[in-house]
Amino acid sequence: ETLLQKIFTYSLPSASLLLETKNLSGFNVIVTGSTGGIGLHIAKEFAMVGANVIMACRNVKAAEEIVSAWREEASNSKTLNVDVMELDLVSFSSVRRFADEWKQNAKPLHILINNAGILKIQESQKFTGEGFEQHMHVNHIAPALLTLLLVPSLLKAPSARIINVNSVGHLSGVVEPQYWNSSRIEESKFNSIEAYASSKLVQIMFLKALASKLFDNNKASIQCIAVNPGAVRTNLTPEPKDKLFFAFSPAQGARSAIFCATSDSVADNLVKGFAYYSSSCKPGKTAAKAEDMDSCLEVWQKTLDILQLEDDYVSQVLDSQ
């Protein structure tokens, strides 16, 4: 799938063409990690078609400079509705502040795109200030917290979608919640690629569990989709980038996430509110572990325990609406 991805997607329209006929005026879209790579192009494409885009990122100054450039580019043709909000996934406090600030607007959230992530190839294991392996923290635990805190805003929209930018690498991941904590990992057994893959696997499993809980509570208005954007030349890509002849540009890599966020056909392929899509904008197959709902619920429970949220958090949120 990865080596031949350009062939598989040759006939697909660009991200811009996918949105050409869409009327997203009034739609609120949050994109994390939007100052570079895929996230930057996702945010720009949505802004250019009239959506209200919130760039959620660590480097606020860089984001504001990007927005200024976009506005100059579009100055004679349209007004761009783009806001910049600080979000640092390394800090749970930052995630909570972001969610609190957003909720003060009392606006519905139509699309949440959890794009931000890290891949630290050939680096030794490192832990965040919260005490978790950095890939697991940034790629899964923090986005999970953000998503849960934004569920009330998602419920305010007539129809909403959560898009998690994932990876085909999740197929080689393992589920070992007992090793998420720094005190349980042995340096000699650490492998950064496996750590990344595992974080992406549990990201899918958590999202699938969330979708199931929403679906069971008759809240199918929130659709949960994980998408593999393919191999993309971004800052996550190891050097030298010029040898990755099969890799997408960031603009091409943004296509599948935008498709999953806006295509009507995606709803037809949901199973209990969840779907996984490939870089060719078609339903894909997840790892066997992610097909096991009991395992997904174990990941769900471990994540809630880490975040110190009640077991019935989703039910509480739904009852309060």
URLIN-V930280 format. One record per backbone hydrogen bond with DSSP energy under -1.0 kcal/mol. NH is the residue of the N-H (numbers start at 0). CO is the residue of the C=O. Records with the same first field share a line. If there is no record, write none. Layout:
NH = CO, CO
//
This chain:
4 = 1
7 = 3
8 = 4
9 = 6
11 = 8
17 = 13
18 = 14
21 = 18
26 = 23
28 = 51
29 = 110
30 = 53
31 = 112
32 = 55
39 = 35
40 = 36
41 = 37
42 = 38
43 = 39
44 = 40
45 = 41
46 = 42
47 = 43
49 = 46
50 = 45
51 = 26
52 = 80
53 = 28
54 = 82
55 = 30
56 = 84
59 = 57
62 = 58
63 = 59
64 = 60
65 = 61
66 = 62
67 = 63
68 = 64
69 = 65
70 = 66
71 = 67
72 = 68
73 = 69
76 = 73
77 = 73
82 = 52
84 = 54
86 = 56
90 = 87
94 = 90
95 = 91
96 = 92
97 = 93
98 = 94
99 = 95
100 = 96
101 = 97
102 = 98
103 = 99
104 = 101
105 = 102
108 = 152
109 = 27
110 = 27
111 = 160
112 = 29
113 = 162
114 = 112
122 = 119
127 = 131
130 = 127
132 = 179
133 = 125
136 = 132
137 = 133
138 = 134
139 = 135
140 = 135
141 = 136
143 = 139
144 = 140
145 = 141
146 = 142
147 = 143
148 = 144
149 = 145
153 = 149
154 = 150
156 = 153
159 = 220
160 = 109
161 = 222
162 = 111
163 = 224
164 = 113
165 = 226
169 = 166
170 = 167
171 = 168
172 = 169
178 = 175
179 = 176
181 = 130
183 = 180
184 = 181
188 = 185
189 = 186
194 = 190
195 = 191
196 = 192
197 = 193
198 = 194
199 = 195
200 = 196
201 = 197
202 = 198
203 = 199
204 = 200
205 = 201
206 = 202
207 = 203
208 = 204
209 = 205
210 = 206
211 = 207
212 = 208
213 = 209
214 = 210
215 = 211
216 = 212
217 = 214
218 = 213
221 = 218
222 = 159
223 = 272
224 = 161
225 = 274
226 = 163
227 = 276
232 = 247
233 = 231
236 = 233
242 = 239
243 = 240
244 = 242
246 = 243
247 = 230
252 = 248
253 = 249
254 = 251
257 = 253
258 = 254
259 = 255
260 = 256
261 = 257
262 = 258
268 = 265
269 = 266
270 = 273
273 = 270
274 = 223
276 = 225
277 = 281
280 = 277
283 = 275
290 = 287
291 = 288
295 = 291
296 = 292
297 = 293
298 = 294
299 = 295
300 = 296
301 = 297
302 = 298
303 = 299
304 = 300
305 = 301
306 = 302
308 = 303
312 = 309
315 = 311
316 = 312
317 = 313
318 = 314
319 = 315
//
